[in-house]
Amino acid sequence: MKKSFASDNNAGIHPDILAAIIKANDYDYVSYGDDYHTQEAVSLFKEIFGDDTEVFFVLNGTGANATALKAMVQSFEAIVCPETAHIAVDECGAVENLTGAKLIPVSTPEGKINIQQVQSFMHFVGDQHHSQPKVISISQSTEMGTLYSPDEIRNIADFAHENDMYLHMDGARIANACAALNIGLRELTKDLGVDVLSFGSTKNGMGFGEAVVFFNTKLAKYFPFIRKQSMQLLSKLRYITCQYKAYFNNDLWLTNAQNANRLANLLYEKLQDIPNLQTTRKSEVNAVFCILPKEKIEHLQSKRFFYTWDDAIGEVRFMTSFNMNERDVLDFVEFLKAELI
């Protein structure tokens, strides 16, 4: 079976993680997180991020983002984010539906927001006619495959805190960002001033489930109730939490991300040799964007499916995954060459 370059969501479960799920099926355990596996997972997160953090486990990435932001805003407040953010484009209005707060998407060609863009909304503060800016939400890595540097994150966090705001990070691909920047999970989040992290792992070898990590623990006060009311509390929670022992063991999370990033770089390099194909930005993590002849896209997708990113210019996105190898990339490149030359 050919590997899919449409999304890292399409990849399977890492064998070590699948084995952990099977092992967690050996006995009966208390439900709703009062079990050994969940306690152990909490301890693992605290080892990474510090004892002064709170972690909760949810079903999926949309649930992580929506419940995290619900804990950070009131309904008359606003969340400023890039217009390409997953919460603005791909979550069917879940954040606005759950929080009642307003999303303020700003134009960001590279998927990254900056302080100047947020500053333009600060004149709303104190005006009863406007939603009050309360949260800046960033994705690391971004939906465009780009990265915030540590200094950029620190500057955004400082600006937020100086203006009585919070910083939320959508870390659906936080592992890929750490691998690319050669920096630890804590050093790229908590130590830079992030208040709440949606910690992603299903794109990097886990089967299902995500975590919401509170560095600003006062925001976690009502989260157990938010999670339950939002239908994000799994009764057999151990099947999510047992996966983290394998995920963090021997830095499997990092090895998986490094492999996906490395293969994206290889794919990017090999695509330079294909006529009628133009890469649109350097690959920083495990995403490669390029422009194809519009009349060829549908035909190519019928043979090896991938996603169109911008219909207007014929831009598409290829994603590499933790379970790919060089042969998978070279095979895909040969396919594109044969079809485009």
C-alpha positions as CSV (number, residue, x, y, z in Angstrom):
1,M,0.0,0.0,0.0
2,K,1.4,3.4,-1.0
3,K,1.9,5.9,1.8
4,S,-0.4,8.9,1.9
5,F,1.1,12.4,1.4
6,A,-2.3,14.1,2.1
7,S,-1.9,14.4,5.9
8,D,0.0,13.1,8.8
9,N,-3.4,12.3,10.2
10,N,-3.7,9.5,7.7
11,A,-0.7,7.6,9.2
12,G,-1.3,4.6,11.5
13,I,-0.4,4.1,15.1
14,H,3.3,3.5,16.1
15,P,3.7,-0.2,17.1
16,D,5.0,0.7,20.5
17,I,2.0,2.8,21.2
18,L,-0.4,0.2,19.8
19,A,1.2,-2.3,22.2
20,A,0.6,0.0,25.1
21,I,-3.1,0.2,24.2
22,I,-3.4,-3.6,24.1
23,K,-1.6,-3.8,27.4
24,A,-4.0,-1.4,29.0
25,N,-6.8,-3.8,28.1
26,D,-5.5,-6.5,30.4
27,Y,-7.5,-5.6,33.5
28,D,-10.5,-3.6,34.7
29,Y,-9.7,-0.1,35.8
30,V,-11.6,2.7,37.5
31,S,-13.1,4.9,34.8
32,Y,-12.9,8.7,34.0
33,G,-9.2,9.0,34.8
34,D,-9.1,7.5,38.3
35,D,-6.7,4.8,37.1
36,Y,-3.0,4.0,37.2
37,H,-2.4,4.8,33.5
38,T,-3.8,8.3,33.8
39,Q,-1.9,9.0,37.0
40,E,1.3,7.9,35.3
41,A,0.6,10.1,32.2
42,V,0.1,13.1,34.5
43,S,3.4,12.4,36.2
44,L,5.2,12.2,32.8
45,F,3.8,15.6,31.8
46,K,4.9,17.1,35.1
47,E,8.4,15.6,34.6
48,I,8.6,17.5,31.3
49,F,6.9,20.7,32.2
50,G,7.2,21.0,36.0
51,D,5.1,20.1,39.0
52,D,3.5,23.6,38.8
53,T,1.4,22.6,35.7
54,E,-2.0,21.0,35.3
55,V,-2.8,18.5,32.5
56,F,-6.1,17.2,31.3
57,F,-6.8,14.6,28.5
58,V,-9.4,15.1,25.9
59,L,-10.6,13.2,22.8
60,N,-9.3,15.2,19.9
61,G,-7.5,18.4,18.7
62,T,-10.6,20.4,18.2
63,G,-11.8,19.5,21.7
64,A,-8.4,20.5,23.1
65,N,-8.5,23.9,21.4
66,A,-12.1,24.7,22.2
67,T,-12.0,23.6,25.8
68,A,-8.7,25.3,26.5
69,L,-10.0,28.6,25.1
70,K,-13.3,28.2,27.0
71,A,-11.2,28.2,30.1
72,M,-9.4,31.4,29.0
73,V,-12.2,33.7,27.9
74,Q,-15.7,35.0,28.7
75,S,-18.3,35.4,26.1
76,F,-17.8,39.1,25.7
77,E,-14.1,38.7,25.0
78,A,-12.1,38.0,21.8
79,I,-9.4,35.7,20.6
80,V,-6.9,37.1,18.1
81,C,-5.4,34.5,15.7
82,P,-4.0,34.2,12.2
83,E,-6.6,33.9,9.5
84,T,-5.0,30.5,8.6
85,A,-5.3,29.1,12.2
86,H,-7.0,25.8,12.6
87,I,-9.4,27.3,15.0
88,A,-10.5,29.8,12.4
89,V,-10.6,27.6,9.3
90,D,-10.9,23.9,10.1
91,E,-12.9,23.5,13.3
92,C,-16.4,24.3,12.1
93,G,-16.8,27.3,14.5
94,A,-16.3,25.0,17.5
95,V,-14.4,27.6,19.5
96,E,-16.9,30.4,18.9
97,N,-19.8,27.9,19.6
98,L,-18.3,26.7,22.8
99,T,-16.9,29.9,24.2
100,G,-19.4,32.4,22.9
101,A,-16.4,34.6,22.3
102,K,-15.4,36.3,19.0
103,L,-12.5,35.1,16.9
104,I,-10.6,37.9,15.3
105,P,-8.5,36.4,12.4
106,V,-5.8,38.6,11.0
107,S,-4.1,38.4,7.6
108,T,-0.8,36.4,7.9
109,P,0.7,35.2,4.6
110,E,3.1,32.9,6.4
111,G,0.7,31.8,9.1
112,K,2.4,33.8,11.9
113,I,0.9,36.7,13.8
114,N,2.9,39.5,15.2
115,I,2.5,42.1,17.9
116,Q,1.8,45.0,15.6
117,Q,-1.2,43.1,14.2
118,V,-2.6,42.5,17.7
119,Q,-1.9,46.1,18.7
120,S,-4.3,47.4,16.1
121,F,-7.2,45.9,18.1
122,M,-6.2,47.3,21.5
123,H,-8.2,50.4,21.0
124,F,-11.2,48.2,21.7
125,V,-10.2,47.8,25.3
126,G,-12.7,49.3,27.7
127,D,-15.2,50.1,24.9
128,Q,-18.5,48.4,25.7
129,H,-19.4,48.2,22.0
130,H,-16.5,45.9,21.2
131,S,-15.5,42.4,22.1
132,Q,-12.6,42.7,24.5
133,P,-9.3,41.2,23.2
134,K,-8.2,38.6,25.8
135,V,-6.3,35.8,24.1
136,I,-3.7,35.6,21.4
137,S,-3.7,32.1,19.8
138,I,-0.8,30.9,17.8
139,S,0.0,27.5,16.1
140,Q,3.4,25.9,16.5
141,S,4.2,24.8,13.9
142,T,1.8,26.8,11.8
143,E,-0.7,25.6,9.3
144,M,1.6,26.9,6.6
145,G,4.5,24.8,7.8
146,T,6.3,27.8,9.2
147,L,7.8,28.2,12.7
148,Y,7.8,30.9,15.4
149,S,11.3,31.4,16.8
150,P,11.6,31.3,20.6
151,D,12.2,35.1,20.6
152,E,9.0,35.7,18.6
153,I,6.9,33.6,21.1
154,R,8.5,35.4,24.1
155,N,7.7,38.8,22.6
156,I,4.1,37.8,21.9
157,A,3.7,36.4,25.4
158,D,5.2,39.5,27.0
159,F,2.9,41.7,25.0
160,A,-0.1,39.6,26.0
161,H,0.7,39.7,29.7
162,E,1.5,43.5,29.6
163,N,-2.0,44.0,28.2
164,D,-3.9,41.7,30.6
165,M,-4.2,39.0,27.9
166,Y,-3.2,35.3,27.7
167,L,-1.2,33.3,25.1
168,H,-2.7,30.0,23.8
169,M,-0.6,27.7,21.7
170,D,-2.2,25.1,19.3
171,G,0.5,22.5,19.5
172,A,-1.0,20.0,17.1
173,R,2.5,19.6,15.6
174,I,4.6,20.8,18.6
175,A,6.9,17.8,18.3
176,N,7.8,18.7,14.7
177,A,8.5,22.3,15.9
178,C,10.8,21.1,18.7
179,A,12.6,18.7,16.3
180,A,13.1,21.5,13.7
181,L,14.3,24.1,16.3
182,N,16.3,21.6,18.3
183,I,14.6,22.7,21.5
184,G,12.8,21.0,24.3
185,L,9.0,20.9,24.9
186,R,9.2,23.0,28.0
187,E,11.7,25.4,26.6
188,L,9.4,26.1,23.6
189,T,6.3,26.7,25.6
190,K,6.2,27.2,29.3
191,D,9.6,28.9,29.6
192,L,8.6,31.4,26.9
193,G,5.4,32.5,28.6
194,V,2.7,30.4,27.0
195,D,-0.3,30.2,29.3
196,V,-2.1,27.2,27.9
197,L,-0.9,24.5,25.4
198,S,-3.1,22.2,23.3
199,F,-0.6,19.4,23.2
200,G,-0.9,17.3,20.0
201,S,0.3,13.8,19.4
202,T,-2.1,12.0,17.0
203,K,-0.3,13.4,14.0
204,N,3.0,12.0,15.4
205,G,2.2,8.4,16.1
206,M,-0.5,8.2,18.7
207,G,-3.9,6.7,17.9
208,F,-6.3,9.2,19.4
209,G,-6.5,11.7,22.3
210,E,-4.8,15.0,23.1
211,A,-3.8,16.9,26.2
212,V,-4.5,20.4,27.5
213,V,-1.6,21.7,29.6
214,F,-2.1,24.7,31.9
215,F,1.1,26.6,32.8
216,N,-1.1,29.4,34.2
217,T,-2.8,27.0,36.6
218,K,-5.4,29.5,37.8
219,L,-7.1,29.1,34.4
220,A,-7.5,25.4,35.1
221,K,-9.9,25.9,38.1
222,Y,-13.1,25.0,36.2
223,F,-11.6,22.9,33.5
224,P,-12.8,19.5,34.8
225,F,-16.4,20.8,34.4
226,I,-15.7,22.4,31.0
227,R,-14.3,19.2,29.8
228,K,-17.3,17.1,31.0
229,Q,-19.9,19.6,29.7
230,S,-18.1,19.7,26.3
231,M,-18.3,15.9,26.0
232,Q,-14.5,15.6,26.0
233,L,-14.2,13.3,29.0
234,L,-13.7,9.7,27.9
235,S,-15.0,7.2,30.4
236,K,-12.3,4.7,29.6
237,L,-9.7,7.4,29.7
238,R,-6.8,4.9,30.2
239,Y,-6.9,4.1,26.4
240,I,-5.7,7.7,25.8
241,T,-3.4,8.1,28.7
242,C,-1.6,4.7,28.4
243,Q,-0.2,5.8,25.1
244,Y,1.9,8.5,26.6
245,K,4.2,6.1,28.4
246,A,5.3,4.7,25.0
247,Y,5.1,8.2,23.4
248,F,7.7,9.7,25.8
249,N,9.8,6.6,26.3
250,N,13.3,7.0,24.9
251,D,12.0,10.2,23.2
252,L,9.9,8.4,20.7
253,W,7.9,11.6,20.1
254,L,11.1,13.3,19.0
255,T,12.4,10.5,16.9
256,N,9.0,10.3,15.0
257,A,9.0,14.1,14.4
258,Q,12.6,14.1,13.3
259,N,11.9,11.4,10.7
260,A,8.9,13.2,9.3
261,N,10.8,16.5,9.1
262,R,13.8,14.9,7.5
263,L,11.6,13.3,4.8
264,A,9.8,16.6,4.1
265,N,13.2,18.2,3.5
266,L,14.1,15.3,1.1
267,L,10.8,15.7,-0.7
268,Y,11.4,19.4,-1.0
269,E,14.8,18.9,-2.5
270,K,13.7,16.3,-5.0
271,L,10.7,18.4,-6.2
272,Q,13.1,21.1,-7.4
273,D,14.0,18.8,-10.4
274,I,10.4,18.4,-11.6
275,P,9.4,20.7,-14.5
276,N,5.9,22.3,-14.2
277,L,6.1,22.2,-10.4
278,Q,7.1,25.2,-8.2
279,T,7.6,24.9,-4.5
280,T,6.2,28.0,-2.7
281,R,8.1,28.1,0.6
282,K,11.0,26.3,2.3
283,S,10.0,23.3,4.2
284,E,10.6,24.0,7.9
285,V,8.7,21.0,9.4
286,N,6.8,18.1,7.7
287,A,4.8,20.1,5.2
288,V,5.7,20.9,1.6
289,F,3.7,23.4,-0.5
290,C,3.9,23.7,-4.3
291,I,2.1,25.0,-7.3
292,L,0.9,22.4,-9.9
293,P,-0.7,23.0,-13.3
294,K,-4.4,23.4,-12.4
295,E,-5.6,21.1,-15.1
296,K,-3.4,18.3,-13.7
297,I,-4.4,18.4,-10.0
298,E,-7.6,16.5,-10.1
299,H,-6.1,13.7,-12.2
300,L,-3.1,13.4,-9.8
301,Q,-5.4,13.3,-6.8
302,S,-7.3,10.5,-8.3
303,K,-4.1,8.4,-8.3
304,R,-2.4,9.6,-5.1
305,F,-4.7,11.8,-3.1
306,F,-3.4,15.0,-1.5
307,Y,-5.1,18.3,-0.5
308,T,-5.4,21.5,-2.6
309,W,-4.4,24.4,-0.5
310,D,-5.2,27.4,-2.7
311,D,-7.5,26.7,-5.7
312,A,-6.9,30.1,-7.2
313,I,-3.2,29.5,-7.9
314,G,-3.1,25.7,-7.9
315,E,-1.2,25.5,-4.7
316,V,-1.2,22.0,-3.0
317,R,0.2,20.6,0.2
318,F,2.2,17.4,0.7
319,M,2.7,16.0,4.2
320,T,5.2,13.5,5.4
321,S,4.6,11.3,8.4
322,F,6.5,9.5,11.2
323,N,6.0,6.1,9.5
324,M,7.5,7.0,6.1
325,N,10.9,6.2,4.8
326,E,13.1,7.5,1.9
327,R,11.7,4.9,-0.5
328,D,8.2,6.3,0.1
329,V,9.4,9.8,-0.8
330,L,11.3,8.7,-3.9
331,D,8.4,6.7,-5.1
332,F,6.1,9.7,-4.8
333,V,8.6,11.9,-6.6
334,E,8.9,9.4,-9.5
335,F,5.1,9.3,-9.7
336,L,4.9,13.1,-10.0
337,K,7.7,13.2,-12.6
338,A,6.0,10.7,-14.7
339,E,2.8,12.6,-14.6
340,L,4.1,16.1,-15.1
341,I,7.0,15.7,-17.6
